[in-house]
């Protein structure tokens, strides 16, 4: 006999994600029709990329620092 809990949870998850994706796509489509300023969009995109790269660098430095402190060897062979 099949266990009903995973079936119910997976079905619920698919329905929730599908609904959220629909409204996210609809919202972005509606925002695109408003006509945005290209310079502001590029400036904001640049800021997002800069913050992401800084966070990536921080995570990498933290990971290598922690591994060195714990005595792990992360060098490539």
C-alpha positions as CSV (number, residue, x, y, z in Angstrom):
1,X,0.0,0.0,0.0
2,X,1.3,3.5,-0.9
3,X,2.0,5.9,1.9
4,X,-0.3,8.9,1.4
5,X,1.9,11.6,3.1
6,X,4.5,12.0,0.3
7,X,1.8,12.1,-2.3
8,X,-0.1,14.8,-0.5
9,X,3.0,16.9,0.3
10,X,4.4,16.6,-3.2
11,X,1.1,17.5,-4.8
12,X,0.7,20.5,-2.5
13,X,4.3,21.6,-3.2
14,X,3.7,21.4,-7.0
15,X,0.5,23.4,-6.7
16,X,2.1,26.1,-4.5
17,X,5.2,26.4,-6.7
18,X,3.1,26.4,-9.9
19,X,0.9,29.2,-8.6
20,X,3.8,31.3,-7.3
21,X,5.7,30.9,-10.6
22,X,2.6,32.0,-12.5
23,X,2.1,35.1,-10.5
24,X,5.9,35.9,-10.5
25,X,6.0,35.6,-14.3
26,X,2.8,37.7,-14.6
27,X,4.2,40.4,-12.3
28,X,7.5,40.6,-14.2
29,X,5.7,40.7,-17.5
30,X,3.5,43.6,-16.2
31,X,6.5,45.4,-14.9
32,X,8.2,45.1,-18.3
33,X,5.3,46.8,-20.0
34,X,5.7,50.0,-17.9
35,X,8.8,51.1,-19.7
36,X,11.7,51.5,-17.4
37,X,14.8,53.7,-17.5
38,X,17.6,51.7,-19.0
39,X,20.3,53.6,-17.1
40,X,18.6,52.9,-13.8
41,X,18.2,49.2,-14.7
42,X,21.9,48.9,-15.6
43,X,23.0,50.7,-12.5
44,X,20.9,48.4,-10.3
45,X,22.1,45.3,-12.2
46,X,25.7,46.4,-11.6
47,X,25.0,46.9,-7.9
48,X,23.4,43.4,-7.6
49,X,26.4,41.8,-9.4
50,X,28.9,43.6,-7.2
51,X,27.1,42.6,-4.0
52,X,26.9,39.0,-5.2
53,X,30.6,38.9,-6.1
54,X,31.5,40.4,-2.7
55,X,29.4,37.8,-0.9
56,X,30.9,35.0,-3.0
57,X,34.4,36.2,-2.2
58,X,33.5,36.4,1.5
59,X,32.1,32.8,1.5
60,X,35.2,31.5,-0.3
61,X,37.6,33.2,2.1
62,X,35.6,32.0,5.1
63,X,35.6,28.4,3.7
64,X,39.3,28.3,3.0
65,X,40.1,30.0,6.4
66,X,37.9,27.5,8.3
67,X,39.4,24.6,6.4
68,X,42.9,25.8,7.1
69,X,42.1,26.2,10.8
70,X,40.7,22.7,11.0
71,X,43.7,21.3,9.2
72,X,42.0,20.3,6.0
73,X,43.8,20.3,2.7
74,X,41.8,21.8,-0.2
75,X,44.7,22.1,-2.7
76,X,44.2,20.5,-6.1
77,X,46.3,17.5,-6.8
